[in-house]
Amino acid sequence: MPATDTSARLLDRLLRSISNLPPAQIAKAEAALATARRRAEAVVEIDAVGEERACPDCGGKHRSRWGTTRTGAQRWRCGDCDRTWTGRTGTPLARVHRPGLFIEVARNMLDPDDAPLSCRKLGRRLGVSRDTVWRWRMLVLDQLKTVAPDVLSGIIETDDTAQRESRKGSREWVRHQRDSSQPKPPRLRWYEYPKRRPPQAIAKAYEEPILGVVDRAGRASFQHIVNKRQPAIDAALVPQVAPDAMVLFDGAPQYEAIAKSRGISYHVLIAGRRGRHTPKAYHLNTVNSLHAQWEEFIPLWRGPATKYLDGYARWLVARRWADPVSLFRAIIT
C-alpha cells in the first residue's frame, strides 16, 4: 500500500477521533496541534536552507540524505568527507534544539499590535527558562544589527534623542569594593547619588545618543551612535539619504554642516518649529513620534545595558516591518 494512502487513512482516523473528543480534551488537542505546527514551521525553513547548502566542512556538493534529526529536520551526508549536517549546522541556531519555540520568541518580539512579554512571562508561557528566552532574544537582536537601513527619499526628518548610560550586569563596583587595587569605576551607581538622581552635569556626560531618521512613507531607522559630533552623525545619516531628498532637522549646527558638505537639500526648523513662511509639510512631528514610541518602549526593559542599546533601538523599528519566519531564515543562512 502506498505511503500516501496510509497517511490519508491515519489522518481520517485522527479527524474522526478529534470530532468525538469531550470539551475538556479539546484544549489539549489544540495545544498539541500548535506545538506540531511550530515545529513543522521551523523544519520547513531549515530544510529549505539545507537543500541549497554545500557541505559546511569541505564545500563538497556531492551529498545524500542521511536520516533526520530529533526535531524532524533533514540530515545530509557529504560524499567527499563523510561529514553530516543540517540546514542550521554552523549557524547561531546550531544548538537551539527547539527551533519552533525560537520562532515564537521572535514572533512575540516583532508583533506590532502587542507589547512584548518579559523573559520571565514568555518563558513561563512557552515552558522554557527565562535565561533561554533572553539568549534567543540576543540572537534576534544580533541579526537586526546586521540589517542595513533602507535608503529614504522624499521629505526626511532626523533628530537625536538620548538614553542614560547603563552598566547593568557589570561587576566593576563590587570588584573595587572587594579589592581596592581594582580600577575604580568612573562614577557611582545611579541610585547612590543623593535623591537617587545624579547632578545634571554628570547625567549629561553619561548620555548615550540615538539617531532617529524617518520619511513620510513610513520607513524609519533608529540607531545608537557613539556621540553627537559631526563624523558620527555623518556616518549614520548620509547612507540613508537619497540624492533628491529634502532633509529636515532642528538648529543643531552639525546637521547643517553635513548637509552643506554632502550637497544635500535641507531646511532648518529652529527648535523644531515652523516659521510663518515655512511650508506646512515641513515639520518634525514624525520623528518626534518615533522618539515618543521609544519613551514608551524602553521602560519595559528597566534600562538595558548600553552594550545592547543598539539592538534595542533597532528592535523598536523592526516591529514595523520584520517577519519572524523571514528573520529565522536569515539567521540560519
N, C-alpha and C positions, 0 to 999 in steps of 0.2 A: 504494500500500500504506500503510495507516495507520501512524503513528509507533509506536504501542504494539506492533504486530506486529513491526516492525523491532527494537525494543528487546528483545522477548521472544526473537527469533531470536539476537540478539547475546549475550544472557545465557546461552542454552542452549549456544551455541558456546563461550563463556568457561568455563562449568562443565565441559564435556567436556574442554577443554584443561587445566584445573586438575587434573582427576582423572588425567590422563596425565603430570603433571609428575614428574620424578625427585625423590628426597628432598632433594637439595641446593638445588633451586629452590623448594621449598615454603615455606621460611623467607622468601625474597624476596617471594613472593606474599602471605604473611601480613603482612609489613611494608607492602607497597603497599596492601593492603586496610585496615590500621589507619590509614594516612595518609588514605586516602579517607574512612574513617568519621569521623575527627576533623574533616576539612574540611566534610563534609556536616552534622555536628552543629552546627558554628558557623553555617553558611549557613542552616540551618533557623531558628535563633534570630534571625539578622539579618533574614531576610525577614519573619518574623512581626512584628518591630518596625516594619519599613518599611511593611508593609500598613496599619498603624494611624496612621502619622505623616502630618502635613501637611507642606508644603514648609518646610524649616527656614529659608529666607531670607525669604519673604514671607508664609508661613502659608496659602498657597492650597491648596485641596483638589481642584482640577482637575488631574489628572495622567494620564500614560500610561507604559506600560512602555518602557524605553529600553535594551535590551540587558542584559548582565550584566558584573560586574567580573571581573578575572582570578582571583579566588577563587571565582567562581560565584554571588555574591550578586546579587539583582535590583536593577537601577538604574532609578530613576524620573525622569521629566522633568515639571517643573511647567508647566501650561498657561498660567499667568499671567506668570511671569518667565523662563521657559525655562531655569531652572537645573536641574541634575540632582543627585540624592542617592541614598543607600542608607540602610539601617536604622542604620548607625553613623556617618553624617555628623554632625559637630559633637559627638561624644562623645569620652571619653578614649581610645577604641579606634579613632578615625578613621584613625590612621596605623599601626595594627597590621596588617601585611599577611599574617600567618599566624594568624588567629584560632583555628584548630583547636589550634595549639600553646599558645595562651594558655589555653584551657580545660584543657589537660593540666597546665600550671603550677598553675592553681587547684586541679585535682584532687589533685596531689601535696601542695599546701599543706593541704588540708582532709580528707585521708584519715585517719579516726580510728584506723585499725588499723596505720598505718605511719608512722614518723618522716619528716618532710620532708627531702629531699635538700638539700645545699648548692647555691648558684647554679652553682658550677663543675661539680659532678657532674650536676645536672639539665640544664644547658646541653649537656654532652657527650652525654647520652642523647638529647636532642631535636634536636641538630645546630644549636644557636644559641649565641651568645656568653653568657658569664656576666653581662655587663652588661645584655643584653636580658632575661634571666631576672630580674635584680634590678629593672629598671624595671617589668616586668609584675607582680612581687610588690608593688611600691609602689602600683600601681593597685588591686590587690586589697585592700591594707590601707586605702587611702583610702576604698574603698567600705564596708569593715567599720566604719569610724569613723562613717559616716552612719546605721548601723542602730541604732535606739533600743532599749535593753534592754527585755526583757519585764517586765510587772508580775508580781511574785512574790507568792505567797499561802501560807497555812498557817504553818508554822514556818520562819522565815527566819534564817539565820546570816550575820553580817557581821563582817569583821575586815580589817585592812590589813596589808600587808607592804611591804618596801622593796627598791628596786633601786639600785645605785650609779650616780650620775650619770655620763654618758659624753658626751664631745665627739668621738667617733670621726669622722674626716674633717675636723676643724677645723684651720685653718692659723694660729690665733692665736699659738701658741707660736713657730712658725717666723717669722712676720712680726715679732714682737717681737725675736727674736734678730738678724734682718737689719737692722731699723730700730728703734732704741731709742725713737723718737718714737711708735711704735705703742703702743696701750694694753697694759699688762702683764696677762697672764692672772691670774685671781683665785686660782689655785692651781698647784702643779706638776702635771705629768703623773703619773698614779698610780704608774708604775714608777720615778719619780725619787725617791720617798721612801725613807728607809732601810729596808732589808729588803723593798723593793717594797710596803710597806704604810704608809698614812698614819696619823698619830695618830688615836685614837678620836674625839676632838672634831671633827677635820676630816672624817673619814668620816661622822659623824652629820650634819654640816652639809650634806653633799652627797648625801644620800639622797633618792631620788625615791619617794614613797608610791604604792602601787597598792591600790585598794579592791576586795575580793572580796565578792560577795553571792550566796548560793545558797539554794535552798529544797529541801524533801525530795522534790519531784517531779523533780529533776534539772536544773531551769533555773538558769542562773547568769549573772553578768556579772563582768567583770574590767576595771577602768578605771584609767588613770593620772590622779591628781588633783594639784592644784597643791601642796597642803600638807595637814597633818593637823589644821588648825584647823576649828572647827565650821562656818563657812559653806561651805567646800569640800566637806566630808563631807555636809552637808545637801543641797547641790545635786546630788550624785551619788546619794545613797541614797534620799531621800524619793520621787522619781518612780517608784521600782521597788517600793515597798511598798504592798500592797493595804490598804484600810481595816481589814479584820478580821484582819490578820496579827499574829503574835507574833514579835517580833524578839529574837534572842539576840546578845549581844556580851560582850566581856570588860569589865574595870573602867575602861576609858578614859572620863573624865568627859564628853567632848564627845558621845559617843553617847547617854548618858543625858539630857543637856540637849536634844538633838534630839528624842528620843522624848517627853519631857515637853512641849516647846513645840508639837509637832505632834499630840499626843494619840494616840500610837502605843503599843500594848501591848508591853511589853518585859520581859526578865528579864536580870539581870546575872550572869555567871559569872566570879567573881573569878579572874583568871589563867587563864581558860578552864576551870576545874574545877567539877564539880558538888558541891553541899553534901549533907549527909546526908539532908535532906528535899526535895531538888530532884528533880523527875520525871526518869526515865531518858531520856525523849525530849529533854530539854534538854541539848544538848552542842554543841561547835563542831568536831566531827570532820569534817563535810563541807567546811566552808570551809578547814579546815587541810589536807584532802586536795587541795583546789584549789591552795593555796599550794605543796604538795609537787610537784604537777604542774608548776608554774611553775619550781621549782628544777631540775627535770629538763629542761624545755623551753628555758629561756633560755641555758644554756651552749652549745647547738648553734650559736648565732649570735655567740659571742665578745663579748658585751656590745654590743648595738645602741645607736646614738646616742640620746640622750634625746628628741630631736625626733621619733623614730619609735617611742618606747616605748609610747604608747597603742595604736598599730596592732598591735604585737606582743602586747600584753596581750589585746586583743580577738581576735586570731588564735587564741590558745590556747583560748578558749571557743567560737569559731566552728567549731573542728574537731569539736565535738559535734553541731552541727545544720545547718551550712551545706552547700548543694548547689552544686557548681561550675557547673553549667549555669544554675541559677537566679541565681547571682551574676553570671555573664556577661550574662544578660538584664537584670539590674538595672543594670549599668554602662552598657549602651547605651540604656537608657530614661531 
